Amino acid sequence: MTSIASIGTGNMGRALLKGILEHDPDLDVRATTNSSASAQALGAELPTAAITAVEEDPEANRKAVQGADFVFLGVKPWMMAETVRELAPALSPDTVLVSMAAGVATSDLQRLAPGSPIVRIMPNTPSAIGHGVIALAPDDAVAEASVATLQELLSGAGLVVPMPESDIPAMTGISGSGVAYFFLLAEAMIAGGVKLGLSEETARQMVVATADGAGRLMTHNPDPAALRQSVSSKGGTTLAALDTFIDSGIFPIAEAAVKAAADRSLEMEAENSAAVSG
Ligand SMILES: NC(=O)c1ccc[n+]([C@@H]2O[C@H](COP(=O)([O-])OP(=O)(O)OC[C@H]3O[C@@H](n4cnc5c(N)ncnc54)[C@H](OP(=O)(O)O)[C@@H]3O)[C@@H](O)[C@H]2O)c1
């Protein structure tokens, strides 16, 4: 049976494990958190996983990785260096390290765990309900069979897109961070509806259902420009709204936002690389 250790299982680690276990409930999963409170909350969400808090057992991380096929690293980026240094002596040579940290380069992980096969992934939070997007960039030490197994595991969490590591900053800009842009637009639309006199509850209900409907339509027809044009009659209400978005700079704003996230990802790589060397 495939075994997974999840070291640092907060928002993102939990989202991925939920998606993976939903798809394959029989996996051997061990997960760690720092605090007992987080471990307890996680236990309620992942009843089949063995969960330990480092606060209760300082050896919890090293114990969890023993004999694991895949070790998911879900601590904050700035904690990655100390966490991987701590784990490295307990890893089997075939154990694949799977880092989900934004802004931590594979070359730095290779320096922290020399010889370990490493996969850098960049997921997003809809992974918890099987609708995530997960970029996957394995290094040369990862066997093809391990890449295939990992792809299959992660497919329970959403769309898995293999790519070179150099594309991860751009992917972070549109997808890893991208879900939040849709949330921001939803917030702004709810506020707009409330300004026009709708109750917050009604506005929220309608915006959420509209976002769901729009997402489903795009899944059927992945051409947002065509879908937009099909609802934009000349002289109509939708075109009046869309012109307002476009005249206010929605395209350059989105481009700048995507670039800001990608640039920040590269900046973080440089900062974290300095921490690994230091
Ligand atoms: N959130 C996103 O949308 C997103 C998207 C893509 C990538 N990521 C990446 O995912 C990683 C985690 O982010 P997150 O948002 O999930 O953060 P988070 O919710 O704060 O989760 C961090 C987890 O690490 C645990 N932890 C802290 N110290 C630990 C230790 N010494 N040993 C074991 N576990 C420890 C925390 O436990 P406690 O709760 O007890 O402190 C918590 O479970 C980051 O590297 C981030 O870059 C996140």
PDBQT file of the ligand as one rigid body, heavy atoms in Angstrom, charges set to zero:
ROOT
HETATM    1  N1  LIG A 301      -2.661  28.291   1.336  1.00  0.00    +0.000 N 
HETATM    2  C1  LIG A 301      -2.512  28.263  -0.003  1.00  0.00    +0.000 C 
HETATM    3  O1  LIG A 301      -3.400  28.638  -0.768  1.00  0.00    +0.000 OA
HETATM    4  C2  LIG A 301      -1.253  27.708  -0.603  1.00  0.00    +0.000 A 
HETATM    5  C3  LIG A 301      -1.182  27.540  -1.999  1.00  0.00    +0.000 A 
HETATM    6  C4  LIG A 301       0.001  26.977  -2.546  1.00  0.00    +0.000 A 
HETATM    7  C5  LIG A 301       1.044  26.617  -1.708  1.00  0.00    +0.000 A 
HETATM    8  N2  LIG A 301       0.943  26.809  -0.344  1.00  0.00    +0.000 N 
HETATM    9  C6  LIG A 301       2.082  26.404   0.498  1.00  0.00    +0.000 C 
HETATM   10  O2  LIG A 301       1.631  25.480   1.459  1.00  0.00    +0.000 OA
HETATM   11  C7  LIG A 301       2.462  25.584   2.620  1.00  0.00    +0.000 C 
HETATM   12  C8  LIG A 301       1.581  25.666   3.847  1.00  0.00    +0.000 C 
HETATM   13  O3  LIG A 301       0.772  26.845   3.778  1.00  0.00    +0.000 OA
HETATM   14  P1  LIG A 301      -0.590  26.870   4.596  1.00  0.00    +0.000 P 
HETATM   15  O4  LIG A 301      -1.347  28.023   4.087  1.00  0.00    +0.000 OA
HETATM   16  O5  LIG A 301      -1.224  25.528   4.590  1.00  0.00    +0.000 OA
HETATM   17  O6  LIG A 301      -0.021  27.184   6.081  1.00  0.00    +0.000 OA
HETATM   18  P2  LIG A 301      -0.644  26.752   7.487  1.00  0.00    +0.000 P 
HETATM   19  O7  LIG A 301      -2.107  26.626   7.384  1.00  0.00    +0.000 OA
HETATM   20  O8  LIG A 301      -0.067  27.689   8.507  1.00  0.00    +0.000 OA
HETATM   21  O9  LIG A 301      -0.037  25.288   7.739  1.00  0.00    +0.000 OA
HETATM   22  C9  LIG A 301       1.246  25.074   8.240  1.00  0.00    +0.000 C 
HETATM   23  C10 LIG A 301       1.216  23.762   8.978  1.00  0.00    +0.000 C 
HETATM   24  O10 LIG A 301       2.541  23.471   9.463  1.00  0.00    +0.000 OA
HETATM   25  C11 LIG A 301       2.427  23.043  10.817  1.00  0.00    +0.000 C 
HETATM   26  N3  LIG A 301       3.710  23.177  11.489  1.00  0.00    +0.000 N 
HETATM   27  C12 LIG A 301       4.318  24.287  11.950  1.00  0.00    +0.000 A 
HETATM   28  N4  LIG A 301       5.511  23.967  12.497  1.00  0.00    +0.000 NA
HETATM   29  C13 LIG A 301       5.652  22.621  12.352  1.00  0.00    +0.000 A 
HETATM   30  C14 LIG A 301       6.656  21.687  12.702  1.00  0.00    +0.000 A 
HETATM   31  N5  LIG A 301       7.797  22.041  13.326  1.00  0.00    +0.000 N 
HETATM   32  N6  LIG A 301       6.466  20.394  12.400  1.00  0.00    +0.000 NA
HETATM   33  C15 LIG A 301       5.330  19.964  11.769  1.00  0.00    +0.000 A 
HETATM   34  N7  LIG A 301       4.346  20.805  11.426  1.00  0.00    +0.000 NA
HETATM   35  C16 LIG A 301       4.503  22.109  11.698  1.00  0.00    +0.000 A 
HETATM   36  C17 LIG A 301       1.325  23.896  11.375  1.00  0.00    +0.000 C 
HETATM   37  O11 LIG A 301       0.837  23.368  12.598  1.00  0.00    +0.000 OA
HETATM   38  P3  LIG A 301       0.043  24.335  13.644  1.00  0.00    +0.000 P 
HETATM   39  O12 LIG A 301      -1.298  24.606  13.032  1.00  0.00    +0.000 OA
HETATM   40  O13 LIG A 301      -0.059  23.522  14.859  1.00  0.00    +0.000 OA
HETATM   41  O14 LIG A 301       0.877  25.570  13.787  1.00  0.00    +0.000 OA
HETATM   42  C18 LIG A 301       0.322  23.754  10.222  1.00  0.00    +0.000 C 
HETATM   43  O15 LIG A 301      -0.331  22.516  10.315  1.00  0.00    +0.000 OA
HETATM   44  C19 LIG A 301       3.320  26.823   2.467  1.00  0.00    +0.000 C 
HETATM   45  O16 LIG A 301       4.642  26.438   2.191  1.00  0.00    +0.000 OA
HETATM   46  C20 LIG A 301       2.686  27.554   1.302  1.00  0.00    +0.000 C 
HETATM   47  O17 LIG A 301       3.654  28.254   0.532  1.00  0.00    +0.000 OA
HETATM   48  C21 LIG A 301      -0.174  27.327   0.214  1.00  0.00    +0.000 A 
ENDROOT
TORSDOF 0
